[in-house]
Amino acid sequence: KFKEHDKIFSTFAPKPETNIRKNLNEKPNISKPKPKEIKPTNKKVKNIKAKKGSESKDVFDELSKVATAELKKYNKGNKKKN
């Protein structure tokens, strides 16, 4: 009776190995996790930021030049009046 039951329901038949079974039978990996690779930042973004910074400096330099020129003109005008 038991053999017939086993043939019908295959209770003791060798079951096909699945990935879960293999993973359970293998030793767990306790080694240190690998450090995550740092992706290099996009160079285009860096260039854009650098350009923006240099543009603002250039504008500031231009404004300071204009301001000093205007001050010189103003000072010359005051000296002539005095």
C-alpha positions in Angstrom: 0.0 0.0 0.0 2.8 2.4 0.9 4.6 1.9 -2.4 1.4 2.5 -4.4 0.7 5.6 -2.4 4.2 6.9 -3.0 3.8 6.3 -6.8 0.6 8.1 -6.9 1.5 11.1 -4.7 5.3 10.9 -5.1 5.8 11.8 -1.5 9.3 10.3 -1.3 10.3 10.8 -4.9 13.5 12.9 -5.4 12.4 16.4 -5.8 14.1 18.6 -8.4 16.6 21.0 -6.9 15.5 24.6 -7.0 17.7 27.7 -6.5 16.2 28.1 -3.0 17.4 24.6 -2.0 20.9 25.3 -3.4 21.1 28.5 -1.5 19.9 26.9 1.8 22.5 24.1 1.5 25.4 26.4 0.7 27.4 28.2 3.4 26.3 31.9 3.8 28.7 34.5 2.7 29.9 36.4 5.8 32.7 38.3 4.2 32.7 42.1 4.3 30.5 43.8 1.7 32.3 45.2 -1.3 32.6 49.0 -1.1 30.3 50.8 -3.5 32.0 52.3 -6.5 31.8 56.1 -6.6 30.6 57.2 -10.0 32.6 60.0 -11.5 30.5 63.2 -11.6 29.5 64.5 -15.0 32.3 66.8 -16.3 29.8 68.9 -18.2 28.1 69.9 -15.0 31.5 71.0 -13.5 32.3 73.0 -16.6 28.9 74.8 -16.6 29.4 75.7 -12.9 32.9 76.9 -13.6 31.7 79.1 -16.5 28.9 80.6 -14.3 31.4 81.5 -11.6 33.9 83.0 -14.1 31.1 85.0 -15.8 30.0 86.5 -12.5 33.6 87.4 -11.7 34.0 89.0 -15.2 30.9 91.0 -14.7 32.1 92.1 -11.3 35.5 93.1 -12.7 33.8 95.0 -15.5 31.5 96.8 -13.0 34.5 97.7 -10.8 36.4 99.1 -13.8 33.5 101.2 -14.9 32.9 102.4 -11.3 36.6 103.4 -10.9 36.5 105.2 -14.2 33.4 107.1 -13.2 34.9 108.0 -9.8 38.0 109.3 -11.5 35.8 111.5 -13.8 33.9 112.7 -10.8 37.0 113.5 -8.8 38.5 115.4 -11.8 35.3 117.4 -12.1 35.4 118.2 -8.4 39.1 119.3 -8.5 38.4 121.7 -11.4 35.5 123.2 -9.5 37.5 123.8 -6.4 
